[in-house]
Amino acid sequence: MRGRLTNRTAVVSPSVMPSGEQIDLGYGDHHAVVVEVGGGLRTYSYRGIDVIDGYAESEACSSGRGQILAPWPNRIEDGVYDFGGEHYQLPITEVSSSTAIHGLVRWMPWIVEEHTASRARLSCTLYPQPGYPFLLAMSTEYELSETGLSVKMTATNLGDSAFPFGAGAHPYLRLGTRTVGSLTLSCPAATYLVSNERGLPVDKRSVEGTTNDFRHEREIGSLQLDHAFGDLERDAAGRAHITLRDPASGRAVAVWMDEHHPYAMIFTGDPLPDVRRRSIAIEPMTCPPNAFRSGDDLIVLRPGETFAAGWGIEPKF
């Protein structure tokens, strides 16, 4: 008997969210949600106030909000780089600048390896592919405590050859104000990178005497920021702290990053309608933009080698 073809409409279960599985975390007044897609941070609030600019459970992530950026952060010029005597071409993922942006894992499904009330560890395996023919295992651990959110990232070379690696994270901070203009910013960076119209670094300069000097806390105002900052002053534990403060309410929130993050991208989101000046991205990075081309602070992972780095968010109110 011959089977009969019928027209059927695929039905997507309403329980399947655009960012996949939702992993709730809580500790006292701290609440966060991390997600399966990209292993990213979707929301984080303290005492009922959002301290990151997240997105709804029913939405897909946009503008990189809360995403993990690996095996490189920011942009690679023309998606082209050389390593170990070989020439590689990555897919162009930001057509407007003809660059490969923010790595390869931010849209991958991650596996929840551990989950308690206040902690979750997610992992993924990046298999060899055109432009990055290497075998990389990654994990990201999120933990809430009385001081805030801490994040630990690890990357392990599972292959039989060395490869280039870099990583970053992309939280947008906010404090309940309509725009970031009324907020103050402090950033203990002595230098910043000057970028061209494609967002690629062309020079390194001292912040001294420039509008990018935030070594002493000052108002953001109308300043548009989209710069990688470096030479960060650190505390005795090796951490650098970048703080956003609302003078009107007295609220503040800081991003800290360990010594394995020598750069921080600070971005007021002006070109992006969904985040434009309502929040400010403070992005810990292990290397500067275009590091696969320049080699600046590029990590080389050898077979069996693991790299680990940490950062976090601390509400202060």
N, C-alpha and C positions, 0 to 999 in steps of 0.2 A: 504494500500500500504506500503510495507516494505521500510524503508529508506536505502539509499546507503552510505556506508562508503567510504570516500576519504582520500588520504594521503595529509596532509597539513603541511606546514612549518610555525612555529610561526615567526611572524615578530615583532621585537622590534622597536618601534618608535625611530628615531634618536634623538628626544627631551628628551628621558629618559636617564639621565646621571648616571654613576656608583655611584656617590655620591648624586644622587637625585636632588631636587630643589636647584638652585643656588640663593643666596640672596646677591645682590651687595650693598656695603656700600661705601660712599664717604664723605670726608670733606676736602676741600682745596686740598692739595697735598697728602692726605692720601686716600688709596683705599684698600678695603678688600672684600673678598668673604667668606661667611659662608654657610654651606651646610646642607641639610636635613638629610643625613645619619650621625648619631652620633652627630648632632648639632655642628660639628667641624668647625675649621678655615682653609679654603683651601689656601687662599693667603692673603698677606698683603704687600703693597709696599708704599714707601714714596719718593716723587720726582722722581718717575720712577725706584727706586732701590728696589728690593725685600729684605725685612728685615726678612722674614721667608722663609724657604725652603718648598715651597708648592708643589702642584701637579696639573696636567692638568685637565681640565674639563672632558676630555674623559677617565681619569684614575680613578681607585679605590685608596683609601688611602692606603699607605704602610708605614711600620715602625712607625706607630702611629702618623704620622705627623698631628699636629693640633687637635688631638682628645681630647675629654672629657673623663676622666678616673674615672668611678664611677660604683658601690658603693665601689670600692677600687682602689687605684693606685698601680702600680707595681705588685709584685708577692705574692701569698699565697702558702706556701710550701705544695706540694701534693694536693692542692685544698681543704685541710681539716681544719676545725676549730670547736671550741666549743663555744656556746653562750647560756646563759640562761638555762643551764643544758641539752642542746640538742647538738647532734653531727651532723655536716653537711659536705657533700661532694659536691664540685663544679666540673664542667667539667674541665678537664685539657686542657688548651688552648695554652700552650707553651710546646710541647712534649719534646723538648730537655732538659728542666730543670725540667720536671714533676711538673709544677706549673700552677695555674690559674692566668692569667696576665691581668691587666688593666681593670677589671670590666666587666660589662654586657651591658652598654648603647652605646658603641662606634660604633656598627653596627645597632642600632635601628633607625627607622625613627622618626624624631622629627617634631613637628608641629610648623609652624611659627605663633606665637600669635600676634606679632606686628612688623611692618616694616615701618620705615621712611627712608629718604635719608641717614642718618648717624647712625641709630640705628635699631637693630633687637632683638627680644626676641623669643627664641624657647623653647619648652617644650616637655617632654615625660613622660609617666607613665610606670614604671617597675612593671609588675605584678608578683605575687608569682610564683616561679619555683623551680625545684630541686636544692638544695644547697643554695638557697636564697629565702625562702618562705615568702617574705614580700612584702608589697605594698608601693611603693616609687614614689613620684612625683618629677620631677626635672625641673628646668628652667635655661637657660643660656642667659644672655643679653650681647650683644656686642654693644659698642658705640665708634664712632670715634669723636675726638675733635682736637683742635689745638695742644694738647700735645701728642696725640697718641691714642692707642686703650685701652679701659678699658673693663673688663669682670667681670660680677657678676653672681655667681652661687648660686642657692638655692635648698635645698632638704627638702621635707616634708614627714613625716610619715603619710600615709593615713590609716594605718591598726589599729588593736586593740592590738598590742603587740610591745614592744621595739625591735630594731634591730641594728646591728653594721653598721657603715658607715664611709667611707673615700672618698676623691676625689682628683683629680689632673688634670693637663692639660699638653699637650705634644707639644709645639711649638719648632721647630728647627730654630735657629737664624743664619743669614748670612749677609754679607756686600759686596757681589759682588766679593770676592776673590776666587781663585781656591780651596784653602784649608783653614782650620782654623788655621794652624800652625803659620802663620805670624800675627795672631790677638792676642790682649792682652785680658785678662780676669780679672775682679775684682769681688770677692764674699766675703761678710762680714760674713763668717761662721767661728766659733771657733772650730767646731767639724765636723767629717765625720764618716760614717759607713763603716766598712770593711765588704765586702761580700765574700761568698764562690764561688765556681765554678758554682753554680746554681743561682747566683745573689741574695742570701738571706743573710741578715746581721748576722754577728757572733760577732761583737765587735764595740764599739764606741771609737774613739780616738780624741785627740786634733790634730789640723792641725799644731801646732807649730813644726817647724823643719822638716816638711814633704814636699813632692812635691805637696801636695794638699792644701797648704797655699796660698790663693789668696786674703788675706785681703789687700794686697798692689798689685796694678795692675801689671801684668807681662805677658810675652809672653807664649802662649800655647805650641809652638814648637811641639815636637814629643810626648808629654805626652798624654797617653790614659786615658780618664776620663769616669768612669761609677760608680759614687758615689752619695749617698744621703748625703747632707750637712745640718747641723743643728746648733742650737744656733746662729741664725742670728742677727747681729746688725741691729737696726732699727732706722728710723728717728722719729721726734716728732709725726708724724701721724701714727706711728706703722708699716710703710712699710720698707721692706728690698729690696735693689736694687742690681741686678747682671748685670754687664755691659760688653759688648763685644765691642772692639774698633779696628779699622784698622789704625795704625799709618801712613801708606802711604797716605791715602786719608783724614784722619781726621774724617771719619764717625764713629759713635758709635750707639749702640742700647742697651737699658736696659729692663730687665724684672723686674717689681716690684710685690711684693706680700704682702698682708695684714697680720695682726697678726694671722689670722686663718690658715695660711700656715707656720707652723714652720719648714718645710723641703723643700729643692729644690734638685731635681736630676739633675746632670750635666753629659751629655753623648756625647762623640765625635763620636759615631756611627760606630766605627771601625769594628764590626762584620757584618754590614749591607751594602751591595754593593750600594744600591740606595742613601744612605746619607753619606757614609763613609768619614769622615773628611772634607766634603765640607760644613758642617753646624754643629752646636752644639745645642743639646737639653738642654733647661733650663726649668725644669718642676716643677712648684709650686705644693706642696703636703700638704694635711692636716694631714697626718700621714706617718710614714716610711714604707718601704716594709715589708710585712709579719705582719702587725699590727693586722689582724684578729687572728693571732696565739699568738703574743706577748702581745697584749693589749696596746702597747705603743701609746699614743696620739690617741687612737681609740675613735671616736665619737659614742655615743649611743643616737639614736633618739627615743624618747618616742612617744606614740600615739598623733597625732596632732601637734607635735613639728616641727619647721622649723630651719634649719641651713643655714647660708648665709656666703659667703666668696668672696673676690675679688682679682683680679690680673690684670696686664696689660703690654703692650709693648710701650716703648717710644723711637722713633728714635731721634738721637741727631746729626743732621747735616743740 
